[in-house]
C-alpha cells in the first residue's frame, strides 16, 4: 500500500510539473508573435490577402515535420525510460 501511495505521489508531481510547464509555454505565446523583422513584415503585407493566406498555410506546413520528429523522439525516450535500470 505504501508503494502504491508513493507511485501515486510521483504521478501527481509529474502531472503538476507538466501543467506548470504547459502554462508557462502558453503564457509566452504573445511574446512569440512579437518576433519578426520589418522587412519580412513589409514583404508579407505587400502580397495582398491571398498571399498572406498562402504564407500562413506554408508556415503550418513547415511546422509539421519538426513537430512530428520531436514527438517521435519524445515518445521513444518515454518508452525506453526504464530500460537502463
N, C-alpha and C positions, 0 to 999 in steps of 0.2 A: 504494500500500500504506500509505503514511504517513497519507494522508487517511482511509483506512478505519479505521486504529487510533485516530485522533483522534475520529472519529464514534462508534466503539465505546466509547471512554473517556467521551464525553458521555452516551451511553445508560446506561452503568454508573453514572455520577454521578447521573443523574436517577432511576434505579431506587433507588439508595441513599437519596437525598433523599426520595423518595416513601415508602420503607419507614420511615424515621425519622419522617416526618410522620404516617403511619398509626399507628405505635406510640405516638406522643405523644397522638394523639386517643383511641386506645383506652385509654391509661393514665389519661386524665382521666374516663372514663365513671363510675367510682364517685363522683366529685365532683359530677357532674350529678345523680345520684339523690338527693343530699342537699338539692337545691333544693326550695323549696315553702314555702308559709305554713301555719301551724297551722289556720287557718280552712278552707282548701282540703282539708287532710287530714281534718279532722273531718267536713266535708260528704261527702267521698268514703267515709269509713268508715261513716257513718250510712246509706248507701244499701243496704247488705247485699251479699251475694256477687254477685247478678245485676247490681246497679247498678255494682259495681266492675268487672265484666267488660265491661259496656257502655262505661264510661269508658275502659278500656284500648283497646277497639276504636276508639272515637272519636278517641283520641289518634293512633293509627296512621293512620286515615283522613285526619285533618287534616295529617299529616306528608307525605303523598304529593304534593300539588300543589307545595309549595315545593321538595321534593327533586327533583321532575321538572324544574321550571324551572331549578334550579341546575345539574343535569346537562346540560340542553339548552344553556344559556349556556356552560358549560364546554366542551362538545363543539364549539360554533360557534367559540369562541376558539381551540381546539386546531386545528380545520380551517383557520382563516384566519391562523395564526401567522406564516406566511411571505409573505403576500400584500402586506405593506407594503414588503418589501425589493426 
